[in-house]
């Protein structure tokens, strides 16, 4: 009698767990578990033999293990899902910050036409398009993010080169101007 009571308690516990997690289990897993549970309940109700009850208890324990393993997989998937979501949020945040910086550069250089700015415009549009999609692939987002960063880097390099050229031109002009001033001065006697 004690064995029957224990088996019934196990079945109740399994039923509660299955009810709690039925949303997370796949249809085939859930239906096979419910079928096994129903078979065990029916056998438990109709079995009088003590030896058969031992076999049913073993089957109930096996069902518990199956449920436990599915719940472990489910919990791992939840953890991995939250990690993926966290990574996606961080990437999205970085992408939005990069977009903001790129758009500020474009506004600051409006009216200027050069290939680097055009590349930034193209990469900004591409990244903006990805961000507005409800589902995007991480590798696509990372590639677009990296392309925009590279385009911005190229613009900075170009601006740095232009600034150096301008400084060199100004230095050359000052030197030439100073030399011309020296030539115009009367000799000191």
C-alpha positions as a Markdown table, in Angstrom:
| # | Residue | x | y | z |
|---|---|---|---|---|
| 1 | Unk | 0.0 | 0.0 | 0.0 |
| 2 | Unk | 2.9 | 2.4 | 0.9 |
| 3 | Unk | 4.3 | 1.7 | -2.6 |
| 4 | Unk | 1.0 | 2.7 | -4.3 |
| 5 | Unk | 0.9 | 5.9 | -2.2 |
| 6 | Unk | 4.5 | 6.8 | -3.1 |
| 7 | Unk | 3.8 | 6.1 | -6.8 |
| 8 | Unk | 0.7 | 8.3 | -6.7 |
| 9 | Unk | 2.7 | 11.1 | -5.1 |
| 10 | Unk | 5.4 | 10.8 | -7.7 |
| 11 | Unk | 2.8 | 11.0 | -10.5 |
| 12 | Unk | 1.2 | 14.1 | -8.9 |
| 13 | Unk | 4.6 | 15.8 | -8.6 |
| 14 | Unk | 5.4 | 14.9 | -12.3 |
| 15 | Unk | 1.9 | 16.3 | -13.3 |
| 16 | Unk | 2.6 | 19.5 | -11.5 |
| 17 | Unk | 6.0 | 20.0 | -13.2 |
| 18 | Unk | 4.6 | 19.1 | -16.6 |
| 19 | Unk | 1.9 | 21.7 | -16.1 |
| 20 | Unk | 4.4 | 24.3 | -15.0 |
| 21 | Unk | 6.7 | 23.8 | -18.0 |
| 22 | Unk | 4.4 | 22.7 | -20.7 |
| 23 | Unk | 4.9 | 26.0 | -22.6 |
| 24 | Unk | 8.6 | 25.4 | -22.8 |
| 25 | Unk | 8.5 | 21.8 | -23.9 |
| 26 | Unk | 8.2 | 20.8 | -27.6 |
| 27 | Unk | 5.0 | 19.3 | -28.7 |
| 28 | Unk | 6.3 | 15.8 | -29.3 |
| 29 | Unk | 8.1 | 15.8 | -25.9 |
| 30 | Unk | 5.0 | 17.0 | -24.1 |
| 31 | Unk | 2.6 | 14.6 | -25.8 |
| 32 | Unk | 4.9 | 11.6 | -25.2 |
| 33 | Unk | 5.3 | 12.5 | -21.6 |
| 34 | Unk | 1.5 | 13.0 | -21.2 |
| 35 | Unk | 0.9 | 9.6 | -22.9 |
| 36 | Unk | 3.4 | 7.9 | -20.6 |
| 37 | Unk | 1.9 | 9.6 | -17.6 |
| 38 | Unk | -1.6 | 8.5 | -18.6 |
| 39 | Unk | -0.4 | 4.9 | -19.2 |
| 40 | Unk | 1.3 | 4.8 | -15.8 |
| 41 | Unk | -1.8 | 6.3 | -14.0 |
| 42 | Unk | -4.0 | 3.7 | -15.6 |
| 43 | Unk | -1.7 | 0.9 | -14.8 |
| 44 | Unk | -1.4 | 2.1 | -11.2 |
| 45 | Unk | -5.1 | 2.2 | -10.8 |
| 46 | Unk | -5.6 | -1.3 | -12.3 |
| 47 | Unk | -2.6 | -3.1 | -10.8 |
| 48 | Unk | -2.9 | -5.1 | -7.6 |
| 49 | Unk | 0.3 | -7.1 | -7.8 |
| 50 | Unk | 3.2 | -5.8 | -5.6 |
| 51 | Unk | 5.8 | -6.8 | -8.2 |
| 52 | Unk | 4.0 | -4.9 | -11.0 |
| 53 | Unk | 3.8 | -1.9 | -8.7 |
| 54 | Unk | 7.6 | -2.0 | -8.3 |
| 55 | Unk | 8.0 | -1.9 | -12.1 |
| 56 | Unk | 5.6 | 1.0 | -12.4 |
| 57 | Unk | 7.5 | 2.9 | -9.7 |
| 58 | Unk | 10.7 | 2.4 | -11.7 |
| 59 | Unk | 8.9 | 3.7 | -14.8 |
| 60 | Unk | 7.6 | 6.7 | -12.9 |
| 61 | Unk | 11.2 | 7.4 | -11.8 |
| 62 | Unk | 12.3 | 7.1 | -15.4 |
| 63 | Unk | 9.7 | 9.6 | -16.4 |
| 64 | Unk | 10.9 | 12.0 | -13.6 |
| 65 | Unk | 14.4 | 11.8 | -15.0 |
| 66 | Unk | 13.2 | 12.5 | -18.6 |
| 67 | Unk | 11.3 | 15.6 | -17.3 |
| 68 | Unk | 14.3 | 16.7 | -15.2 |
| 69 | Unk | 16.7 | 16.4 | -18.2 |
| 70 | Unk | 14.3 | 18.4 | -20.4 |
| 71 | Unk | 14.0 | 21.0 | -17.7 |
| 72 | Unk | 17.8 | 21.2 | -17.4 |
| 73 | Unk | 18.0 | 21.7 | -21.1 |
| 74 | Unk | 15.3 | 24.3 | -20.9 |
| 75 | Unk | 17.0 | 26.2 | -18.1 |
| 76 | Unk | 20.3 | 26.1 | -20.0 |
| 77 | Unk | 18.5 | 27.5 | -23.1 |
| 78 | Unk | 17.0 | 30.2 | -21.0 |
| 79 | Unk | 20.5 | 31.1 | -19.7 |
| 80 | Unk | 22.0 | 31.1 | -23.2 |
| 81 | Unk | 19.0 | 33.1 | -24.5 |
| 82 | Unk | 19.5 | 35.8 | -21.9 |
| 83 | Unk | 23.2 | 35.9 | -22.6 |
| 84 | Unk | 22.5 | 36.3 | -26.4 |
| 85 | Unk | 19.9 | 39.0 | -25.6 |
| 86 | Unk | 22.4 | 40.8 | -23.4 |
| 87 | Unk | 25.0 | 40.7 | -26.1 |
| 88 | Unk | 22.6 | 41.9 | -28.7 |
| 89 | Unk | 21.6 | 44.8 | -26.5 |
| 90 | Unk | 25.2 | 45.8 | -26.0 |
| 91 | Unk | 25.9 | 45.6 | -29.7 |
| 92 | Unk | 22.8 | 47.6 | -30.5 |
| 93 | Unk | 23.8 | 50.2 | -28.0 |
| 94 | Unk | 27.3 | 50.5 | -29.5 |
| 95 | Unk | 25.8 | 50.7 | -33.0 |
| 96 | Unk | 23.5 | 53.5 | -32.0 |
| 97 | Unk | 26.3 | 55.4 | -30.5 |
| 98 | Unk | 28.4 | 54.9 | -33.6 |
| 99 | Unk | 25.5 | 56.0 | -35.7 |
| 100 | Unk | 25.1 | 59.2 | -33.6 |
| 101 | Unk | 28.7 | 60.0 | -34.0 |
| 102 | Unk | 28.7 | 59.4 | -37.8 |
| 103 | Unk | 25.5 | 61.5 | -38.3 |
| 104 | Unk | 27.2 | 64.3 | -36.3 |
| 105 | Unk | 30.2 | 64.1 | -38.6 |
| 106 | Unk | 28.0 | 64.2 | -41.6 |
| 107 | Unk | 26.2 | 67.3 | -40.3 |
| 108 | Unk | 29.5 | 69.0 | -39.5 |
| 109 | Unk | 30.7 | 68.3 | -43.0 |
| 110 | Unk | 27.5 | 69.0 | -44.9 |
| 111 | Unk | 28.2 | 70.8 | -48.1 |
| 112 | Unk | 31.6 | 69.1 | -48.4 |
| 113 | Unk | 31.8 | 66.4 | -51.1 |
| 114 | Unk | 34.5 | 63.7 | -50.8 |
| 115 | Unk | 34.5 | 59.9 | -51.2 |
| 116 | Unk | 35.1 | 59.3 | -47.4 |
| 117 | Unk | 31.9 | 61.2 | -46.5 |
| 118 | Unk | 30.0 | 59.4 | -49.2 |
| 119 | Unk | 31.2 | 56.1 | -47.7 |
| 120 | Unk | 30.1 | 57.2 | -44.2 |
| 121 | Unk | 26.6 | 58.1 | -45.6 |
| 122 | Unk | 26.3 | 54.6 | -47.2 |
| 123 | Unk | 27.5 | 52.8 | -44.1 |
| 124 | Unk | 25.2 | 54.9 | -41.9 |
| 125 | Unk | 22.2 | 54.0 | -44.1 |
| 126 | Unk | 23.1 | 50.3 | -44.0 |
| 127 | Unk | 23.5 | 50.2 | -40.2 |
| 128 | Unk | 20.3 | 52.2 | -39.8 |
| 129 | Unk | 18.5 | 49.8 | -41.9 |
| 130 | Unk | 19.7 | 46.8 | -39.9 |
| 131 | Unk | 18.8 | 48.5 | -36.6 |
| 132 | Unk | 15.3 | 49.2 | -37.6 |
| 133 | Unk | 14.7 | 45.5 | -38.5 |
| 134 | Unk | 13.0 | 43.5 | -35.7 |
| 135 | Unk | 15.2 | 40.5 | -36.3 |
| 136 | Unk | 18.8 | 40.9 | -37.4 |
| 137 | Unk | 21.8 | 38.6 | -37.5 |
| 138 | Unk | 24.7 | 39.5 | -35.2 |
| 139 | Unk | 27.3 | 38.9 | -37.8 |
| 140 | Unk | 25.5 | 41.3 | -40.2 |
| 141 | Unk | 25.2 | 43.9 | -37.5 |
| 142 | Unk | 28.9 | 43.5 | -36.5 |
| 143 | Unk | 30.0 | 43.8 | -40.2 |
| 144 | Unk | 28.0 | 47.0 | -40.8 |
| 145 | Unk | 29.2 | 48.4 | -37.5 |
| 146 | Unk | 32.8 | 47.6 | -38.4 |
| 147 | Unk | 32.4 | 49.1 | -41.9 |
| 148 | Unk | 31.0 | 52.3 | -40.5 |
| 149 | Unk | 33.9 | 52.6 | -38.0 |
| 150 | Unk | 36.4 | 52.0 | -40.8 |
| 151 | Unk | 34.8 | 54.6 | -43.0 |
| 152 | Unk | 34.9 | 57.1 | -40.1 |
| 153 | Unk | 38.5 | 56.2 | -39.5 |
| 154 | Unk | 39.3 | 56.8 | -43.2 |
| 155 | Unk | 37.7 | 60.2 | -43.0 |
| 156 | Unk | 39.7 | 61.1 | -39.9 |
| 157 | Unk | 42.9 | 60.0 | -41.6 |
| 158 | Unk | 42.0 | 62.1 | -44.7 |
| 159 | Unk | 41.2 | 65.1 | -42.5 |
| 160 | Unk | 44.4 | 64.7 | -40.7 |
| 161 | Unk | 46.4 | 64.5 | -44.0 |
| 162 | Unk | 44.6 | 67.7 | -45.2 |
| 163 | Unk | 45.4 | 69.5 | -42.0 |
| 164 | Unk | 49.0 | 68.5 | -42.2 |
| 165 | Unk | 49.2 | 69.6 | -45.8 |
| 166 | Unk | 47.6 | 72.9 | -44.9 |
| 167 | Unk | 50.1 | 73.4 | -42.1 |
| 168 | Unk | 52.9 | 72.5 | -44.4 |
| 169 | Unk | 51.6 | 75.0 | -47.0 |
| 170 | Unk | 51.2 | 77.7 | -44.4 |
| 171 | Unk | 54.8 | 77.0 | -43.1 |
| 172 | Unk | 56.1 | 77.1 | -46.6 |
| 173 | Unk | 54.3 | 80.3 | -47.3 |
| 174 | Unk | 55.6 | 81.9 | -44.1 |
| 175 | Unk | 59.1 | 80.8 | -45.0 |
| 176 | Unk | 58.8 | 82.2 | -48.5 |
| 177 | Unk | 57.3 | 85.4 | -47.1 |
| 178 | Unk | 60.0 | 85.7 | -44.5 |
| 179 | Unk | 62.7 | 85.2 | -47.2 |
| 180 | Unk | 61.0 | 87.8 | -49.4 |
| 181 | Unk | 61.0 | 90.2 | -46.5 |
| 182 | Unk | 64.7 | 89.6 | -45.9 |
| 183 | Unk | 65.5 | 90.3 | -49.5 |
| 184 | Unk | 63.6 | 93.6 | -49.4 |
| 185 | Unk | 65.4 | 94.9 | -46.3 |
| 186 | Unk | 68.3 | 97.2 | -47.1 |
| 187 | Unk | 71.7 | 95.8 | -46.2 |
| 188 | Unk | 73.0 | 96.8 | -42.8 |
| 189 | Unk | 76.2 | 98.8 | -42.9 |
